[in-house]
Amino acid sequence: MIKENLIHVEEKIREACERAGRKREEVTLIAVSKTKPVSMIREAMESRISTFGENKVQEMLEKQEMITEPLDWHLIGHLQRNKVRQITGRVKRIHSVDSLRLAEQIQNEYKKKNEMAHILMEVNIAGEETKFGLAPEETEAVIRKVAEFPNITIHGLMTIAPYVADPEENRMHFRNLHKLLVDINRKNIDNINMNELSMGMTGDYEVAIEEGATYIRVGTGIFGDRSYT
Ligand SMILES: *Cc1c(COP(=O)(O)O)cnc(C)c1O
């Protein structure tokens, strides 16, 4: 089942890249394995997937314990400051840095271990009340401050778009996130040259690719529905 799902998703990615005149290599598929067992991660690995996304620190660490093969792990969920210590050196990207305070904590903990943190800033691009993320208007100011932190590299922006029935409804939000990234890059801030856009999930990743996504985060479309019990 996972194998078939991945073939389908891969085909959709290729088609979206083609429509947008982009190369397939510009887009990295993150298989979002949250709530799913290691056996399913192994199944995806058999289809040559090596990039996985988790939203909870504890769950990610437990899965890392059980899998010895080298994989790229991406932390995509809200990160509490008191959990930062546990993830140093264990994630390829933190997608969900949503405050200056969290960035400060990341700087402190990574400095202690003499490591670099590779992050994206999460933006609440649609201004939804219930979502984490920086307001678009404050993003540049926060990035200017984080740009001075020696143990952090900001690679780009991430957003979780609204849950919508028609993915076209999110096109504007993806376009706005892309525009925000371009606008901030144009300010020529020291240490800031962002080229990653983490946007698009199962329901809307094709539109996100058309609008410039470099990371898409797909869970349900690969592993099936999640049941939270
Ligand atoms: C769960 C999750 C996803 C994947 O969602 P699907 O709709 O299952 O593809 C993507 N991004 C984040 C931040 C998530 O928490």
The ligand as an ORCA input file, in Angstrom:
! r2SCAN-3c Opt
* xyz 0 1
  C       0.870     16.130      9.945
  C       1.597     17.206      9.243
  C       1.786     17.166      7.854
  C       1.228     16.070      6.962
  O      -0.139     16.207      6.833
  P      -0.947     15.309      5.757
  O      -2.170     16.097      5.490
  O      -1.229     14.020      6.435
  O      -0.103     15.143      4.571
  C       2.508     18.193      7.267
  N       3.014     19.202      8.006
  C       2.865     19.269      9.336
  C       3.470     20.404     10.069
  C       2.151     18.278     10.002
  O       2.014     18.361     11.334
*
